[in-house]
Amino acid sequence: MNDYRFINIDQEPTEEQLAQLMREVAAEAKERHDRAHAAYFAQIDKMMCAQ
């Protein structure tokens, strides 16, 4: 979210800015989860093949 910075204590973010920020944070969290999930199962597969 490049349009709003939380350093301005005199001005509250708009509802639209907060909604956009939440969408971006949720998308990033899902992306990180998906990568971690894939890495976890790749590691399990690797360990299974090593036996």
DRENFILUM-311637 format. One record per residue: residue number from 1; x negated, y negated, z of N, C-alpha, C in turn. Coordinates in pm, whole numbers. Atoms other than C-alpha are relative to their C-alpha. Layout:
BEGIN
+--------+--------+--------+--------+--------+--------+--------+--------+--------+--------+
! drengu !    nxx !    nyy !    nzz !   caxx !   cayy !   cazz !    cxx !    cyy !    czz !
+--------+--------+--------+--------+--------+--------+--------+--------+--------+--------+
!    NUM !      X !      Y !      Z !      X !      Y !      Z !      X !      Y !      Z !
...
+--------+--------+--------+--------+--------+--------+--------+--------+--------+--------+
***
This chain:
BEGIN
+--------+--------+--------+--------+--------+--------+--------+--------+--------+--------+
! drengu !    nxx !    nyy !    nzz !   caxx !   cayy !   cazz !    cxx !    cyy !    czz !
+--------+--------+--------+--------+--------+--------+--------+--------+--------+--------+
!      1 !    -86 !    118 !      0 !      0 !      0 !      0 !    -89 !   -122 !      0 !
!      2 !     90 !    112 !     14 !   -195 !   -292 !   -128 !     69 !   -135 !     17 !
!      3 !    -72 !    127 !     -5 !     79 !   -555 !   -107 !     12 !    -58 !    141 !
!      4 !    -20 !     48 !   -136 !     97 !   -578 !    270 !   -114 !     47 !     89 !
!      5 !    103 !    -33 !    -97 !   -170 !   -586 !    536 !     57 !    -26 !    139 !
!      6 !    -55 !     10 !   -134 !    -86 !   -531 !    900 !    -80 !    -93 !     92 !
!      7 !     78 !     92 !    -80 !   -331 !   -795 !   1015 !     71 !   -133 !     22 !
!      8 !    -76 !    124 !    -14 !    -77 !  -1077 !    977 !    106 !     20 !    108 !
!      9 !    -92 !    -22 !   -111 !     91 !  -1082 !   1318 !    117 !    -98 !      1 !
!     10 !   -107 !     99 !      4 !    310 !  -1380 !   1229 !    115 !     40 !    -92 !
!     11 !   -102 !    -38 !     97 !    505 !  -1202 !    957 !     24 !    151 !      6 !
!     12 !    -39 !   -142 !     -3 !    692 !   -872 !    987 !      7 !     54 !   -142 !
!     13 !    -17 !    -60 !    134 !    682 !   -632 !    692 !    148 !     15 !    -32 !
!     14 !   -140 !    -17 !     41 !   1001 !   -605 !    493 !     36 !    148 !      8 !
!     15 !    -47 !   -139 !      1 !   1213 !   -290 !    495 !    -54 !     73 !   -122 !
!     16 !     52 !    -60 !    123 !   1101 !   -226 !    138 !   -148 !     35 !     14 !
!     17 !    143 !    -26 !    -21 !    734 !   -254 !    236 !    -19 !    119 !     93 !
!     18 !     11 !   -113 !    -92 !    782 !    -17 !    527 !     41 !    131 !    -68 !
!     19 !    -44 !   -121 !     71 !    972 !    231 !    310 !   -107 !     47 !    -98 !
!     20 !    107 !    -36 !     93 !    697 !    220 !     47 !   -119 !     60 !     73 !
!     21 !    111 !    -52 !    -80 !    430 !    272 !    311 !     30 !    142 !     47 !
!     22 !    -37 !   -134 !    -48 !    617 !    571 !    454 !     -2 !    102 !   -114 !
!     23 !      6 !    -91 !    114 !    654 !    724 !    106 !   -144 !     36 !    -34 !
!     24 !    141 !    -24 !     32 !    282 !    683 !     42 !    -66 !     89 !    104 !
!     25 !     57 !    -82 !   -106 !    187 !    830 !    379 !     51 !    143 !    -10 !
!     26 !    -57 !   -134 !     13 !    423 !   1124 !    330 !    -61 !     74 !   -119 !
!     27 !     60 !    -63 !    117 !    283 !   1192 !    -18 !   -144 !     42 !     29 !
!     28 !    139 !    -34 !    -34 !    -73 !   1183 !    113 !     -5 !    117 !     97 !
!     29 !     -3 !   -110 !    -96 !     13 !   1411 !    404 !     34 !    132 !    -70 !
!     30 !    -36 !   -123 !     72 !    177 !   1663 !    169 !   -116 !     48 !    -85 !
!     31 !    116 !    -37 !     83 !   -123 !   1655 !    -63 !   -110 !     64 !     84 !
!     32 !    102 !    -56 !    -88 !   -362 !   1717 !    225 !     42 !    136 !     53 !
!     33 !    -52 !   -129 !    -46 !   -141 !   1996 !    358 !    -15 !    106 !   -109 !
!     34 !      8 !    -96 !    111 !   -125 !   2162 !     16 !   -144 !     45 !    -25 !
!     35 !    141 !    -36 !     19 !   -504 !   2149 !    -21 !    -49 !     90 !    112 !
!     36 !     42 !    -82 !   -114 !   -560 !   2290 !    328 !     63 !    139 !     -7 !
!     37 !    -70 !   -127 !     13 !   -302 !   2562 !    269 !    -67 !     88 !   -105 !
!     38 !     66 !    -75 !    107 !   -466 !   2666 !    -58 !   -139 !     45 !     43 !
!     39 !    134 !    -37 !    -45 !   -813 !   2663 !     99 !      6 !    112 !    104 !
!     40 !    -17 !   -104 !   -101 !   -692 !   2874 !    391 !     23 !    136 !    -65 !
!     41 !    -29 !   -128 !     64 !   -549 !   3144 !    167 !   -112 !     44 !    -93 !
!     42 !    117 !    -36 !     80 !   -851 !   3131 !    -63 !   -106 !     64 !     89 !
!     43 !     95 !    -57 !    -95 !  -1069 !   3199 !    240 !     43 !    140 !     43 !
!     44 !    -51 !   -133 !    -35 !   -847 !   3490 !    342 !    -26 !     99 !   -113 !
!     45 !     24 !    -87 !    117 !   -867 !   3635 !    -11 !   -147 !     35 !    -10 !
!     46 !    145 !    -24 !      6 !  -1245 !   3596 !     -5 !    -42 !    101 !    106 !
!     47 !     33 !    -93 !   -108 !  -1267 !   3776 !    328 !     51 !    140 !    -29 !
!     48 !    -57 !   -131 !     34 !  -1042 !   4057 !    206 !    -84 !     69 !   -107 !
!     49 !     81 !    -56 !    108 !  -1256 !   4107 !   -106 !   -137 !     44 !     50 !
!     50 !    132 !    -30 !    -52 !  -1574 !   4120 !    102 !     -1 !    132 !     78 !
!     51 !     -4 !   -123 !    -80 !  -1457 !   4426 !    294 !    -16 !    122 !    -85 !
+--------+--------+--------+--------+--------+--------+--------+--------+--------+--------+
***
